[in-house]
């Protein structure tokens, strides 16, 4: 975003994680692949009608925050690491704010947000 001069717009979707599920329940294998690849494998999505790889027709609440302005890139056109870190922190603070502000009105008053930075 910094190198392209594009603002970041925080968006959070409530209910998205309930629209699909993994048909396979191999917890140990899924934990291992999640740590190494960032997603649980094998992942066979099930949603609509319980087994089709389409999301179930559940209500979703999309919340959109204000744009996060980014600093200009350096003279070489590259983003400085410190700028990337600062913009990332601001973006995730806005995500946390959207979540806290809209979770009850979106039907998830007891939901807890966990952001992983690994």
N, C-alpha and C positions, 0 to 999 in steps of 0.2 A: 504494500500500500504506500509506503514511504517513497519508494523508488518510482512509483507511478503517479504520486501526488493525489492519491484517492483516499478520501475519508473512509473510516470504518463505521458501519452502522450495526450496533448490537441488536440482535434478534434472539428471542427465546420462544420456544414452542412448548406449551404445557400440554401433556397428554400424548406426546409423540412416542414415548417409551412403552406405552400400553398398547399401541397400535400393531406392533409385531412382537413375536417372541421366537426364541430358538427352539426348534423341535427336538434337538438333541440335548441331553442333560449330562454331558461328560464334564463334570466340574473341574477335575484335576487337569485334563487336557486343555480345557478352555482357559483356565487360570494361566497355564504355562504359555499358551499362544498369545493371550492378551498381554502378558508382560513383555513378550518378545516382538510382537507385531502390532500391538495396539487395538486388536479386536479379537473376540473369542472365536476359535476355530474348533471343530467345524461349525459353521453357522448355516443352518437351514431355516430361513425365515418362515414363520407361519403367522398368519394374521386373519384375513378374511375367510370365513367358513372354517377357521381353525387350522387349515393346512395349506391354503394357497399362499404363495409368496407375495401377496398384496396386503397392504395395511388394512386392518379392520376398520369399518366405517364408524369411528368414534369421533366425538367432538374434540377439536383441537383449538387452543387459544394461542394466537400469535401476538406477541407484544414486541413493539419496535421502539428502540430508544433513539435519542438524537445522535447525529453524526459525531464521530470522534475525529477531530482535525489531527492531521499528522504534520510533523515538521518537514521541511524540504530535505532532499537528499544532499549528501556532501558534494564537493566539487567534482568528484569522479563519478557521480550519479548513483553511488551506492548508499544504502542506509547505514548509519552508525549504529553499532550494537547497543549503545546506551539509549539511543532514540527508540530502537525496537523494543527494548525492555520497558521504557517509560510508557510507550503507546500501549503495549500489551497489558501492563498493570492498570492503566486507565480503562481500557476496553473491558477487562474482566471485572473491575469495580462496577462498571455500568451494567454488566450482565447480572452481577449480584444484586444491584439495586432494582433492576427490572423484576428479577425473581421475587425479591422480598415484597415489592410493591404490589405485584399482581397475582401472587400464588393463591391467596384466599378467593379473590373474585374470579379466578380461573377454575375453581373447584378443587384446589390442592392445598388447603390451609395447613396441613401437617407435614407437607413435603419438605425435605431438607436438600439443599443444593450442595454437591460435593464437586469441586473443581480439582482435577488432577493435572499436575504440571510435570509429568514424567515422560 
